[in-house]
Amino acid sequence: MGQIEQRFFPRIQVSQRVSVAGMKKPVYLEITDISIGGVSFFTEKPVPEGTRLFLNFPRNEMFRGCTIEIVVLRCFPDKDQKIFKIASSFINNSLEFVNDILNLT
């Protein structure tokens, strides 16, 4: 069963590893796509809708390095049912971060 596109902004396919702040032990995620409105990524365990997370973007050729707060909008199992796709929205992203995303297009 496919998911309906629900973003207002164009997606940019990326492969960016980020860490999740505020966890007892380090958790790393691989972001699969990003837009000005939010990010999508996969996890091994489901994350409840409404959960707020802090993603640490490393400083590299794409990003200046920053921590961005997100809220989980949707979480659903991927095709193989062993991992979960997360759709999330940014909360209070900075102008510099928006510029970094726009520069990816």
ROVEXKE-519004 format. One record per residue (C-alpha): x, y, z; residue number from 1; residue in one letter. Coordinates in steps of 0.25 Angstrom, whole numbers, m for minus. Layout:
# residues N
+-------+-------+-------+-----+----+
|    c1 |    c2 |    c3 |   i | aa |
+-------+-------+-------+-----+----+
|     X |     Y |     Z | NUM |  a |
...
+-------+-------+-------+-----+----+
//
This chain:
# residues 105
+-------+-------+-------+-----+----+
|    c1 |    c2 |    c3 |   i | aa |
+-------+-------+-------+-----+----+
|     0 |     0 |     0 |   1 |  m |
|     6 |    13 |    m5 |   2 |  g |
|     6 |    26 |     3 |   3 |  q |
|     0 |    39 |    m2 |   4 |  i |
|    10 |    51 |    m4 |   5 |  e |
|     6 |    61 |     7 |   6 |  q |
|    18 |    71 |     6 |   7 |  r |
|    16 |    85 |     0 |   8 |  f |
|    30 |    87 |    m3 |   9 |  f |
|    39 |    79 |   m13 |  10 |  p |
|    47 |    67 |    m7 |  11 |  r |
|    62 |    66 |    m9 |  12 |  i |
|    67 |    52 |    m9 |  13 |  q |
|    79 |    51 |     0 |  14 |  v |
|    87 |    41 |     8 |  15 |  s |
|    91 |    48 |    21 |  16 |  q |
|    94 |    42 |    34 |  17 |  r |
|    90 |    50 |    46 |  18 |  v |
|    90 |    47 |    61 |  19 |  s |
|    78 |    48 |    70 |  20 |  v |
|    80 |    57 |    82 |  21 |  a |
|    74 |    54 |    96 |  22 |  g |
|    75 |    39 |    96 |  23 |  m |
|    82 |    31 |   106 |  24 |  k |
|    91 |    24 |    96 |  25 |  k |
|    95 |    30 |    82 |  26 |  p |
|    85 |    27 |    71 |  27 |  v |
|    88 |    30 |    57 |  28 |  y |
|    78 |    31 |    46 |  29 |  l |
|    80 |    32 |    31 |  30 |  e |
|    71 |    43 |    25 |  31 |  i |
|    66 |    38 |    11 |  32 |  t |
|    60 |    52 |     7 |  33 |  d |
|    58 |    66 |    12 |  34 |  i |
|    50 |    78 |     8 |  35 |  s |
|    48 |    92 |    14 |  36 |  i |
|    37 |    86 |    22 |  37 |  g |
|    43 |    73 |    28 |  38 |  g |
|    51 |    60 |    26 |  39 |  v |
|    48 |    45 |    24 |  40 |  s |
|    56 |    34 |    30 |  41 |  f |
|    56 |    20 |    33 |  42 |  f |
|    57 |    14 |    47 |  43 |  t |
|    57 |     0 |    53 |  44 |  e |
|    46 |     2 |    63 |  45 |  k |
|    33 |    10 |    61 |  46 |  p |
|    33 |    24 |    67 |  47 |  v |
|    19 |    29 |    72 |  48 |  p |
|    13 |    41 |    64 |  49 |  e |
|    15 |    54 |    71 |  50 |  g |
|    28 |    50 |    77 |  51 |  t |
|    38 |    62 |    77 |  52 |  r |
|    53 |    59 |    73 |  53 |  l |
|    66 |    67 |    72 |  54 |  f |
|    74 |    63 |    59 |  55 |  l |
|    89 |    67 |    59 |  56 |  n |
|    93 |    70 |    45 |  57 |  f |
|   108 |    69 |    44 |  58 |  p |
|   116 |    80 |    37 |  59 |  r |
|   120 |    76 |    23 |  60 |  n |
|   119 |    80 |     9 |  61 |  e |
|   103 |    80 |    10 |  62 |  m |
|   101 |    86 |    24 |  63 |  f |
|   107 |    96 |    33 |  64 |  r |
|   105 |    87 |    45 |  65 |  g |
|    93 |    90 |    54 |  66 |  c |
|    82 |    83 |    63 |  67 |  t |
|    68 |    83 |    57 |  68 |  i |
|    55 |    80 |    65 |  69 |  e |
|    45 |    71 |    58 |  70 |  i |
|    32 |    65 |    61 |  71 |  v |
|    28 |    51 |    55 |  72 |  v |
|    16 |    52 |    46 |  73 |  l |
|    14 |    38 |    41 |  74 |  r |
|    21 |    25 |    44 |  75 |  c |
|    18 |    13 |    36 |  76 |  f |
|    25 |    m1 |    33 |  77 |  p |
|    33 |    m1 |    20 |  78 |  d |
|    31 |   m12 |     9 |  79 |  k |
|    39 |   m23 |    17 |  80 |  d |
|    32 |   m20 |    30 |  81 |  q |
|    45 |   m20 |    37 |  82 |  k |
|    48 |    m5 |    37 |  83 |  i |
|    39 |     7 |    38 |  84 |  f |
|    38 |    20 |    30 |  85 |  k |
|    37 |    33 |    38 |  86 |  i |
|    31 |    45 |    32 |  87 |  a |
|    34 |    58 |    40 |  88 |  s |
|    32 |    73 |    40 |  89 |  s |
|    43 |    83 |    45 |  90 |  f |
|    40 |    92 |    57 |  91 |  i |
|    46 |   105 |    57 |  92 |  n |
|    57 |   103 |    47 |  93 |  n |
|    68 |   114 |    45 |  94 |  s |
|    69 |   123 |    33 |  95 |  l |
|    83 |   117 |    31 |  96 |  e |
|    78 |   103 |    31 |  97 |  f |
|    67 |   107 |    20 |  98 |  v |
|    78 |   113 |    12 |  99 |  n |
|    86 |   100 |    13 | 100 |  d |
|    74 |    92 |     8 | 101 |  i |
|    71 |   102 |    m4 | 102 |  l |
|    86 |   100 |    m8 | 103 |  n |
|    83 |    86 |   m10 | 104 |  l |
|    74 |    88 |   m21 | 105 |  t |
+-------+-------+-------+-----+----+
//
